[in-house]
Amino acid sequence: MAVTRVGLFGGSFDPVHLAHLGLARCALQQLGLDRLLWLPAGRPWQKLQDGTGRGLASPEHRRAMVELMVAGEPRFAVDDSELERDGASYTIDTVRARLATRPDEHLFLLIGQDQYARLHTWRDWPALLERVTLAVAARAGAAVQAPPELAGRPHRIEIIAMPPSGISSTQVRDLASRGEDIRPMVGDAVAGYIARHRLYGAL
């Protein structure tokens, strides 16, 4: 049975921006992925826990913006399984559900260094380590060390070398709320969508 290499790229994408796209493209190339799935989170448990998820744009808007961002990229697709799930979004649930129906897939979970450092706080994280290869994004040349909680546990890890980027979703929301030009950060299509729907207080 041929193994399909599939990347899983989850996030709030509130909004999606060009640094997200850059990471996805780097992962596709550096990991030799057959496909990369973008997974907008329905109710991200981390943001619910720390109270930062209250201002999320609706799932429909966030999904639509991701679709605009990946349009024309044949190996990218949007997976809305987490948007359709009741309750908080947990990565292990998504991974288990996918492998149950597609056991021939080798899954690569795209995360940042900050997420890697906190992975031991995720639900059923030991089970997650058994089922995926972690693909940790890091600045080119930066050292990536396993956090103490993971150091004694065997796990598969690949490092994605990323050029530095100063773009963040928080910054995009702030600029949009002041009516400033966000096209250099999100592209024309997403910027137009934000303006049309007056997301983030866009003027």
Backbone as numpy.savetxt, mean C-alpha at the origin, in Angstrom:
# Nx Ny Nz CAx CAy CAz Cx Cy Cz
3.23 -27.15 -11.34 2.39 -25.95 -11.34 3.27 -24.70 -11.34
3.04 -23.83 -12.30 3.81 -22.59 -12.39 3.45 -21.66 -11.24
4.46 -21.03 -10.68 4.25 -20.09 -9.58 4.13 -18.68 -10.14
3.10 -17.97 -9.70 2.89 -16.59 -10.11 3.36 -15.67 -9.00
4.19 -14.73 -9.34 4.74 -13.79 -8.36 3.84 -12.56 -8.31
3.18 -12.39 -7.16 2.18 -11.33 -7.01 2.54 -10.42 -5.85
2.57 -9.13 -6.11 2.80 -8.15 -5.06 1.49 -7.66 -4.48
1.46 -7.46 -3.18 0.30 -6.90 -2.48 0.71 -5.55 -1.90
0.03 -4.51 -2.34 0.37 -3.15 -1.92 -0.86 -2.55 -1.26
-0.91 -2.65 0.06 -2.05 -2.13 0.80 -1.78 -0.75 1.35
-2.86 -0.01 1.59 -2.71 1.31 2.17 -4.02 2.05 2.19
-4.05 3.14 2.91 -5.24 3.99 2.92 -5.39 4.70 1.58
-4.25 5.08 0.98 -4.26 5.82 -0.29 -5.22 7.00 -0.20
-4.94 7.87 0.77 -5.86 8.95 1.13 -5.18 10.32 1.05
-4.80 10.79 -0.16 -4.99 10.11 -1.45 -3.74 9.36 -1.90
-3.91 8.56 -2.94 -2.77 7.94 -3.61 -1.95 9.05 -4.27
-0.63 8.87 -4.32 0.22 9.90 -4.93 1.35 9.25 -5.72
2.17 10.08 -6.34 3.18 9.57 -7.27 4.29 8.79 -6.58
4.53 9.02 -5.30 5.51 8.19 -4.59 5.00 6.76 -4.44
3.69 6.60 -4.24 3.11 5.25 -4.23 3.36 4.57 -5.58
3.11 5.31 -6.66 3.30 4.75 -7.99 4.76 4.39 -8.22
5.67 5.24 -7.77 7.09 4.95 -7.92 7.50 3.69 -7.19
7.00 3.51 -5.97 7.30 2.30 -5.21 6.77 1.06 -5.93
5.54 1.15 -6.43 4.95 0.00 -7.12 5.76 -0.38 -8.35
6.20 0.61 -9.09 7.00 0.33 -10.29 8.35 -0.27 -9.93
8.99 0.23 -8.88 10.26 -0.34 -8.42 10.08 -1.79 -7.99
9.00 -2.06 -7.26 8.74 -3.42 -6.80 8.52 -4.36 -7.98
7.76 -3.90 -8.95 7.47 -4.72 -10.13 8.76 -5.12 -10.82
9.65 -4.16 -10.98 10.90 -4.41 -11.69 11.90 -5.19 -10.84
12.13 -4.75 -9.62 13.18 -5.36 -8.81 12.83 -6.76 -8.32
11.55 -7.03 -8.13 11.13 -8.34 -7.64 10.70 -9.28 -8.76
10.65 -8.77 -9.98 10.23 -9.61 -11.10 8.80 -10.09 -10.96
7.91 -9.20 -10.54 6.52 -9.59 -10.29 5.75 -9.78 -11.59
4.84 -10.74 -11.57 3.90 -10.90 -12.69 2.76 -9.91 -12.60
2.33 -9.64 -11.37 1.24 -8.69 -11.15 1.48 -7.99 -9.82
0.89 -6.80 -9.72 0.90 -6.09 -8.45 -0.52 -5.61 -8.16
-1.04 -6.01 -7.02 -2.39 -5.65 -6.63 -2.36 -4.50 -5.62
-3.11 -3.45 -5.92 -3.28 -2.34 -4.99 -4.51 -2.64 -4.15
-4.36 -2.56 -2.83 -5.43 -2.94 -1.90 -5.80 -1.76 -1.01
-6.71 -0.89 -1.47 -7.17 0.18 -0.59 -7.83 -0.42 0.65
-7.43 0.06 1.82 -7.97 -0.47 3.07 -9.36 0.09 3.33
-10.24 -0.79 3.78 -11.59 -0.34 4.12 -11.58 0.49 5.40
-11.23 -0.14 6.49 -11.10 0.54 7.78 -9.75 0.12 8.36
-8.67 0.84 8.03 -7.33 0.43 8.47 -7.25 0.36 10.00
-6.91 -0.82 10.52 -6.95 -0.99 11.98 -5.97 -0.07 12.69
-4.80 0.19 12.05 -3.82 1.06 12.73 -4.38 2.46 12.92
-5.08 2.97 11.89 -5.61 4.32 11.96 -6.83 4.39 12.87
-7.60 3.31 12.93 -8.72 3.28 13.87 -8.19 3.29 15.30
-7.08 2.59 15.50 -6.52 2.45 16.85 -5.94 3.77 17.36
-5.27 4.52 16.45 -4.65 5.76 16.93 -5.49 6.99 16.67
-6.70 6.80 16.11 -7.62 7.91 15.93 -7.39 8.74 14.69
-6.44 8.33 13.83 -6.15 9.14 12.64 -7.01 8.77 11.45
-7.87 7.76 11.59 -8.65 7.33 10.45 -9.99 8.00 10.31
-10.29 8.95 11.18 -11.62 9.54 11.16 -11.85 10.42 9.94
-10.78 10.97 9.36 -10.95 11.88 8.24 -10.74 11.23 6.88
-10.76 9.91 6.82 -10.54 9.24 5.56 -11.60 9.63 4.54
-11.15 9.82 3.27 -12.11 9.93 2.18 -12.85 8.60 2.09
-14.02 8.61 1.49 -14.83 7.39 1.43 -14.09 6.29 0.67
-14.42 5.04 0.94 -13.80 3.94 0.19 -13.98 4.10 -1.31
-15.15 4.57 -1.73 -15.41 4.73 -3.16 -14.46 5.75 -3.78
-14.25 6.86 -3.10 -13.35 7.88 -3.63 -11.91 7.38 -3.66
-11.48 6.72 -2.60 -10.09 6.25 -2.54 -9.83 5.19 -3.61
-10.81 4.31 -3.81 -10.66 3.29 -4.86 -10.60 3.95 -6.23
-11.47 4.91 -6.47 -11.50 5.59 -7.77 -10.17 6.29 -8.06
-9.59 6.91 -7.04 -8.31 7.59 -7.25 -7.19 6.61 -7.57
-7.20 5.45 -6.91 -6.18 4.44 -7.23 -6.37 3.93 -8.66
-7.61 3.73 -9.06 -7.85 3.28 -10.43 -7.33 4.29 -11.45
-7.50 5.57 -11.17 -6.97 6.59 -12.06 -5.44 6.56 -12.09
-4.84 6.33 -10.94 -3.38 6.31 -10.85 -2.78 5.15 -11.64
-3.42 3.99 -11.64 -2.83 2.81 -12.27 -3.32 2.59 -13.70
-4.18 3.47 -14.19 -4.69 3.32 -15.56 -3.53 3.28 -16.55
-3.60 2.33 -17.46 -2.55 2.20 -18.47 -1.36 1.37 -18.03
-1.41 0.82 -16.82 -0.33 -0.04 -16.32 -0.84 -1.48 -16.35
-0.49 -2.27 -17.38 -1.13 -3.58 -17.57 -0.90 -4.59 -16.46
0.18 -4.46 -15.70 0.44 -5.44 -14.63 -0.03 -4.95 -13.26
-0.69 -3.81 -13.23 -1.30 -3.31 -12.00 -2.79 -3.57 -12.04
-3.36 -3.87 -10.87 -4.81 -4.02 -10.74 -5.23 -3.57 -9.35
-6.48 -3.15 -9.23 -7.03 -2.74 -7.94 -7.87 -3.89 -7.40
-7.58 -4.30 -6.19 -8.32 -5.36 -5.51 -9.12 -4.72 -4.38
-10.44 -4.83 -4.45 -11.27 -4.15 -3.45 -11.77 -5.08 -2.35
-11.08 -6.21 -2.15 -11.54 -7.18 -1.15 -11.56 -6.58 0.26
-10.61 -5.71 0.59 -10.60 -5.12 1.93 -11.69 -4.06 2.07
-12.06 -3.42 0.97 -13.14 -2.44 1.03 -14.48 -3.11 1.29
-14.62 -4.34 0.80 -15.89 -5.05 0.93 -16.03 -5.79 2.25
-14.93 -5.91 2.99 -14.96 -6.67 4.24 -15.54 -5.82 5.37
-16.41 -6.41 6.16 -16.95 -5.72 7.33 -15.87 -5.63 8.41
-15.88 -4.54 9.13 -14.94 -4.39 10.23 -13.59 -3.90 9.76
-12.61 -3.98 10.65 -11.27 -3.48 10.36 -10.57 -4.34 9.31
-9.63 -3.71 8.60 -8.86 -4.41 7.56 -7.59 -4.99 8.18
-7.45 -6.31 8.08 -6.24 -6.98 8.56 -5.57 -7.70 7.40
-4.28 -7.49 7.24 -3.56 -8.06 6.11 -3.61 -9.57 6.11
-3.51 -10.20 7.27 -3.51 -11.66 7.32 -4.80 -12.24 6.77
-5.93 -11.56 6.96 -7.19 -12.05 6.41 -7.16 -12.04 4.89
-6.60 -10.97 4.33 -6.49 -10.85 2.88 -5.58 -11.93 2.32
-4.46 -12.16 2.97 -3.50 -13.16 2.50 -4.09 -14.56 2.57
-4.73 -14.89 3.67 -5.33 -16.23 3.81 -6.40 -16.46 2.75
-7.25 -15.46 2.54 -8.32 -15.61 1.56 -7.76 -15.79 0.16
-6.71 -15.07 -0.16 -6.14 -15.17 -1.50 -5.48 -16.53 -1.72
-4.69 -16.99 -0.76 -4.01 -18.27 -0.93 -4.97 -19.45 -0.91
-6.12 -19.27 -0.28 -7.12 -20.35 -0.26 -7.64 -20.65 -1.65
-7.71 -19.64 -2.49 -8.24 -19.82 -3.85 -7.14 -19.81 -4.91
-5.95 -19.34 -4.55 -4.84 -19.26 -5.51 -3.56 -19.77 -4.85
-3.50 -21.07 -4.57 -2.34 -21.61 -3.85 -1.05 -21.57 -4.67
-1.15 -21.28 -5.96 0.03 -21.25 -6.82 0.74 -19.90 -6.78
0.23 -18.96 -6.00 0.83 -17.64 -5.97 1.90 -17.52 -4.88
2.98 -16.85 -5.23 4.00 -16.45 -4.27 3.75 -14.98 -3.99
3.35 -14.68 -2.77 2.93 -13.32 -2.42 4.08 -12.52 -1.81
4.22 -11.30 -2.30 5.19 -10.34 -1.78 4.41 -9.19 -1.17
4.62 -8.93 0.10 3.91 -7.87 0.80 4.77 -6.61 0.85
4.33 -5.57 0.16 5.08 -4.31 0.12 4.81 -3.51 1.39
5.88 -3.18 2.10 5.75 -2.36 3.31 6.94 -1.41 3.40
6.80 -0.38 4.21 7.90 0.54 4.46 8.71 0.09 5.67
9.84 0.75 5.89 10.68 0.39 7.03 9.97 0.62 8.36
9.12 1.64 8.43 8.40 1.89 9.67 7.40 0.78 9.95
6.76 0.27 8.89 5.83 -0.85 9.07 6.58 -2.12 9.47
7.74 -2.33 8.89 8.56 -3.49 9.24 8.92 -3.46 10.72
9.25 -2.28 11.21 9.63 -2.15 12.62 8.46 -2.45 13.56
7.23 -2.25 13.07 6.04 -2.47 13.91 5.27 -3.73 13.54
5.85 -4.56 12.70 5.11 -5.71 12.19 4.64 -6.64 13.32
5.38 -6.68 14.40 5.02 -7.56 15.51 3.73 -7.11 16.21
3.22 -5.92 15.87 1.95 -5.46 16.44 0.76 -5.82 15.55
1.02 -6.38 14.36 -0.05 -6.73 13.44 -0.74 -8.01 13.90
-1.99 -8.15 13.52 -2.74 -9.35 13.88 -2.10 -10.59 13.24
-1.92 -11.63 14.05 -1.40 -12.93 13.58 -0.12 -12.77 12.76
0.77 -11.91 13.23 1.96 -11.64 12.43 2.84 -12.87 12.22
2.95 -13.83 13.16 3.75 -15.02 12.85 3.19 -15.80 11.66
1.86 -15.88 11.58 1.23 -16.57 10.45 1.49 -15.81 9.15
1.53 -14.50 9.24 1.80 -13.69 8.05 3.21 -13.97 7.52
4.18 -14.05 8.44 5.56 -14.31 8.03 5.70 -15.65 7.33
4.87 -16.61 7.68 4.93 -17.93 7.06 4.37 -17.94 5.64
3.57 -16.94 5.31 2.81 -16.98 4.05 3.28 -16.00 2.98
4.07 -15.01 3.35 4.48 -14.01 2.37 5.99 -13.77 2.45
6.50 -13.19 1.40 7.84 -12.59 1.44 7.65 -11.11 1.68
8.31 -10.59 2.68 8.23 -9.16 2.95 9.09 -8.41 1.94
8.52 -7.39 1.34 9.25 -6.53 0.40 9.31 -5.15 1.04
10.45 -4.85 1.64 10.59 -3.63 2.44 11.23 -2.53 1.60
10.53 -1.43 1.48 11.04 -0.29 0.72 12.03 0.49 1.58
13.18 0.77 1.01 14.21 1.53 1.73 14.95 2.42 0.75
15.44 3.53 1.24 16.25 4.38 0.38 17.47 3.61 -0.10
17.85 3.85 -1.32 19.00 3.15 -1.90 20.22 3.29 -1.00
20.81 2.15 -0.64 21.99 2.15 0.21 21.71 2.12 1.69
20.45 2.28 2.09 20.11 2.29 3.52 20.11 0.87 4.07
20.60 0.73 5.30 20.61 -0.58 5.95 19.23 -0.87 6.54
18.78 -2.10 6.36 17.50 -2.52 6.92 17.78 -3.65 7.90
17.46 -3.41 9.16 17.69 -4.41 10.20 16.36 -4.92 10.73
16.31 -6.21 10.99 15.10 -6.79 11.56 14.88 -6.24 12.96
13.64 -5.87 13.30 13.37 -5.44 14.66 13.60 -6.60 15.63
13.89 -6.32 16.89 14.21 -7.39 17.84 13.14 -8.48 17.90
11.88 -8.09 17.77 10.79 -9.07 17.88 10.81 -10.07 16.73
11.40 -9.69 15.59 11.43 -10.58 14.43 12.79 -11.24 14.23
13.80 -10.75 14.96 15.17 -11.20 14.71 15.33 -12.70 14.89
14.60 -13.30 15.81 14.75 -14.72 16.06 13.80 -15.59 15.27
13.03 -14.98 14.38 12.05 -15.73 13.60 12.46 -15.74 12.13
12.62 -16.93 11.55 12.96 -16.97 10.13 11.84 -16.32 9.30
12.22 -15.47 8.38 11.24 -14.90 7.47 11.93 -14.47 6.19
11.18 -14.50 5.12 11.71 -14.13 3.81 11.57 -12.63 3.63
12.64 -12.01 3.16 12.60 -10.56 3.00 13.40 -10.15 1.77
12.86 -9.22 1.04 13.55 -8.58 -0.09 13.54 -7.08 0.19
14.59 -6.41 -0.22 14.69 -4.96 -0.05 14.45 -4.29 -1.40
13.54 -3.34 -1.42 13.27 -2.56 -2.63 14.01 -1.23 -2.49
14.99 -1.02 -3.35 15.75 0.23 -3.31 14.92 1.34 -3.93
14.69 2.38 -3.15 13.82 3.48 -3.57 14.59 4.79 -3.60
14.36 5.61 -4.64 14.91 6.96 -4.59 14.16 7.77 -3.55
14.80 8.77 -2.94 14.10 9.57 -1.93 12.92 10.33 -2.52
11.87 10.47 -1.73 10.68 11.22 -2.16 10.16 12.02 -0.98
9.78 13.25 -1.25 9.25 14.09 -0.18 7.75 14.16 -0.17
7.09 13.25 -0.91 5.63 13.32 -1.02 4.99 12.48 0.07
3.94 13.01 0.69 3.13 12.26 1.64 1.67 12.60 1.42
0.79 11.69 1.80 -0.65 11.95 1.67 -1.06 13.12 2.55
-0.46 13.24 3.72 -0.78 14.37 4.60 -0.46 15.69 3.92
0.68 15.75 3.28 1.08 16.97 2.57 0.10 17.27 1.44
-0.30 16.26 0.69 -1.25 16.47 -0.41 -2.57 17.00 0.12
-3.06 16.42 1.21 -4.33 16.89 1.78 -4.22 18.34 2.23
-3.11 18.68 2.87 -2.93 20.06 3.35 -2.91 21.05 2.19
-2.19 20.71 1.14 -2.11 21.61 -0.02 -3.46 21.73 -0.71
-4.17 20.60 -0.83 -5.49 20.64 -1.47 -6.45 21.52 -0.69
-6.37 21.45 0.64 -7.29 22.24 1.47 -7.04 23.74 1.33
-5.82 24.10 0.88 -5.49 25.51 0.69 -5.62 25.95 -0.76
-6.09 25.04 -1.60 -6.29 25.37 -3.00 -5.01 25.45 -3.81
-3.94 24.84 -3.31 -2.66 24.89 -4.02 -2.57 23.75 -5.03
-1.63 23.87 -5.95 -1.48 22.91 -7.05 -0.89 21.61 -6.53
-1.63 20.52 -6.65 -1.14 19.22 -6.20 -0.80 18.30 -7.36
-0.91 18.81 -8.58 -0.64 17.95 -9.75 0.77 17.37 -9.75
1.80 18.10 -9.32 3.14 17.48 -9.31 3.25 16.31 -8.34
2.31 16.18 -7.41 2.37 15.11 -6.41 1.45 13.94 -6.73
0.35 14.20 -7.44 -0.63 13.14 -7.68 -0.94 12.93 -9.15
-0.45 13.79 -10.02 -0.77 13.68 -11.44 -2.07 14.39 -11.77
-2.28 14.62 -13.06 -3.44 15.39 -13.50 -4.76 14.70 -13.18
-4.84 13.38 -13.42 -6.11 12.67 -13.27 -6.60 12.69 -11.83
-5.72 12.36 -10.89 -6.11 12.33 -9.48 -6.38 13.74 -8.97
-5.56 14.70 -9.39 -5.79 16.09 -8.97 -7.15 16.58 -9.45
-7.50 16.24 -10.69 -8.80 16.63 -11.21 -9.94 15.99 -10.45
-9.76 14.74 -10.07 -10.80 14.03 -9.30 -11.00 14.70 -7.94
-9.90 15.01 -7.27 -9.99 15.66 -5.96 -10.71 17.00 -6.07
-10.40 17.76 -7.12 -11.04 19.06 -7.30 -12.53 18.92 -7.60
-12.87 17.98 -8.49 -14.28 17.80 -8.88 -15.14 17.40 -7.69
-14.60 16.56 -6.84 -15.39 16.05 -5.71 -15.13 16.82 -4.42
-14.32 17.86 -4.50 -14.02 18.72 -3.35 -13.55 17.91 -2.14
-12.68 16.97 -2.41 -12.12 16.17 -1.32 -11.08 16.98 -0.55
-10.97 16.70 0.72 -9.98 17.33 1.60 -10.16 18.85 1.67
-11.37 19.31 1.42 -11.63 20.74 1.47 -11.07 21.49 0.28
-10.83 20.76 -0.84 -10.26 21.40 -2.03 -11.13 22.55 -2.49
-10.49 23.65 -2.87 -11.21 24.85 -3.31 -11.47 24.79 -4.80
